Amino acid sequence: MSAENSSQQLVDHLFRHQAGRMIAVLTRIFGIHNLELVEDTVQETFLKALQVWKFQPIPDNPSGWLMQVARNRTIDLIRRQQKMSDISEELRLRLQTGTEDAIQQFFLDTEIADSQLRMIFTCCHPALNTEDQVALTLKTVSGLSAAEIAKALVSNDATIQKRLYRAKEYIKEHSIRFEIPVGQELHHRLESVYTVLYLLFNEGYNSSKADELIRYDLCSEAMRLCKLLTEHPVGNTPSTYALLSLMCFQASRFDSRIGDDNSIILLEHQDRRLWNQDLIRWGYYYLNRSSTGDHLSIYHIESAIAAEHCLARDFASTNWKHMLKLYDCLLEYKPIPIVMLNRAIILAQLGLVEEAIGIIRELPGIAYLLKHHYIYNAVLGDLYSKAGNITEARGLLENAYELTPSLAEKKLLRGRIERLPH
């Protein structure tokens, strides 16, 4: 691999892991109203890295190098500021100790962590639409592209761009404070924070990228931010632990989900000896931590479902009756098509294939879902195959093949289609 390609890959990787941290720190310095200035500064930092690392050895600590460049750039911008209103109130107070010392304090590890939590809670301000909250947080905290956010939110690029613009303008016009809320307001924002982390992990677990089934970096980022939340008094709640438990259970199966030829291995055929036992133990640990209190969240139920898979020694011995009860419970809290779809899959495992097909056919908006989302076509096609209706099965699986951008999923679906009786 050439030095240029090597540096490009490293910069791309670091952007995913460091951009959110840098944006959070710089936003705390310049204020949320200067978010565009912050994003430009971060972009300039990574462009400089790309230019320098093409011709000079990559530093031993590239993350530290990037933070140092961002810090120096910030000091330069502050010294050239003509209007003190272009910085945050917190920085204005700290500047009494001197510019360099004041800026350096923001780049301490503990301050970076606090800045990221502030960024998450600020983006999840209740005055913003929930969709705008999620889109803005995924963009600023985790560096997802508009296309990735669109997939996570079942939307399109143009709509996401509008949401991002609308959210940024609202924050600027209404002087939203860059802070972690307190009291009753904290509870409302926590729910949006959970949604953001949940969607971020899901985008990594089922990537929208054509050539990458699992995006380990996104899953790791979601787990890191969720762990960060548990370590702060505001996020030390049963729901946070339940969400982190769910992520641990799901991540434990990474090594068994993809074959040596980059093909998808479905749960039924996975080698459970490859499941990461350390992550499973952490999953149970956090699930136990989540059991305090009297509030049951969707993350408790979904984590319990994931734990049920881990309890079974193989696919055939899964307690499907208990799984159905868990999905019935989840459906009460989360009555959306994807949950109904998964519940139908459980019914099919219990031998109720025709009933499962009928439920899917009656899903809200099923005509739209079958036209735009491959998973509904794939599941329904598989169920029709089990029911012996090969014509319907073939048509639905062909639709799913055309709708998915994932090469691995296309390969799996093509295999299913070719194995159908003629």
C-alpha positions, 0 to 999 in steps of 0.5 A: 500500500502506498504512503498516500493510501496509508495516510488516507485510511488512517485519517478516515479512521481517526476522523471517525474516532476523533472528530466528535471529540474535537467538535465537542471540545471546540464547541465548548470553547466557541459556543454552540452558536459557532458550530459551523466555525467549529466544524470548519476548524476540525475539517482543516485539522484533518486536511492538514494531517492528510497533507503533512502525513503524505510527505512526513512519517506518521507520528507515534501518537496521531490522535495526540498530534491532531488534538495539538493541531486543533489546540494551536489553531484554537489559540490562534483564532482566539488571539485574532478574535475581534469580538468577545461574543464569538467565544463561550461564556466559560472561556471568557471567564477562564481567559483571565488565566492566560490564553494558552493555559485556558485553552489547554484545560479544555483538552484534558481527558476529563474535560473532553469526556464532559464536553462530549456529554454536553454536546450530546445533551445539547443536540438533544434539546427538547425544543428540536424535533426528535428526528432533528435531535438524532440527526444532529447528534449523529453528525456532530458527535459521531461524524456520520455522513448524511447518507448513513444518518438517512439509512439509520432514520429510514430517510433520504439525504435531502431530508437529513440535510434539511434537518441538520440545517434546521437544527443548527439554525434553531440553536443559533437563533435561540441561544441554546446553552451548551450544558447537561440539563438538570431536574425533570428536563434531564429525563426527557433528554436522556430518552433522545440520547438513548435513541441516538446511541441505539441508532448509532450501534444499529448502523454499525451492526447492519451497515448501509455500506455496500462492501462492509457488513459490520462497521466495528468503529460505529459499534465501538463508538456507540458502546464508548459513548454509552459507557461514558454515560454510565460513568456520569451521575446523570447517566447512571440509570437502569436504562443506560445499563440495559442499553449497554448490556444490549450492545455487549450481547449483540457485539459478542456475535461479531466473529460468527456473523461473517464467513472467511469469504465475507459471506453472511452467516445467519444466527441459525448457522453461527458457530457459537464457540466463536461468540465472545464470552467476555462480552457476554459476561459484561452483557449479563453484568450490565443487565443485572445492574439495570434491574434496580428501580421499577422502570422497564424500558425497551432496552431492558426487553431487547437486552433480555431477548439478546440474552435469551439467545446467549442462554441457548446452547444452539439455535434449535434449543432456543426457548421460542415460547419465552421469546414470544412473550418477550416480543409481546412485551416489547410490542406494547412499548414499541408498536412499530413494523420491525418489532411486528416483523421480528415477532412474526419470525418467532411465530414461524419458529413455533410452526405458525408459518401461515399466521406469521405470513398473515401478520406481515401482510397486515403490517401498517404501511406494508406496501411502502415497506415492501417497495423500499426496504429489503428486509421485509421482502427477504423475511416474507420471501423466506416464509413463503418458501417454508409454506411451499409458495415458491412463486411468491418466495422467488419474487420477494427474494428478487425484490430484496436482492435489488433493494439492498446495497450490501454485497454480502446480503446480495450474495446471501439472497442470491444463494436463497433464490438459487436453492428454491425449487424450479 
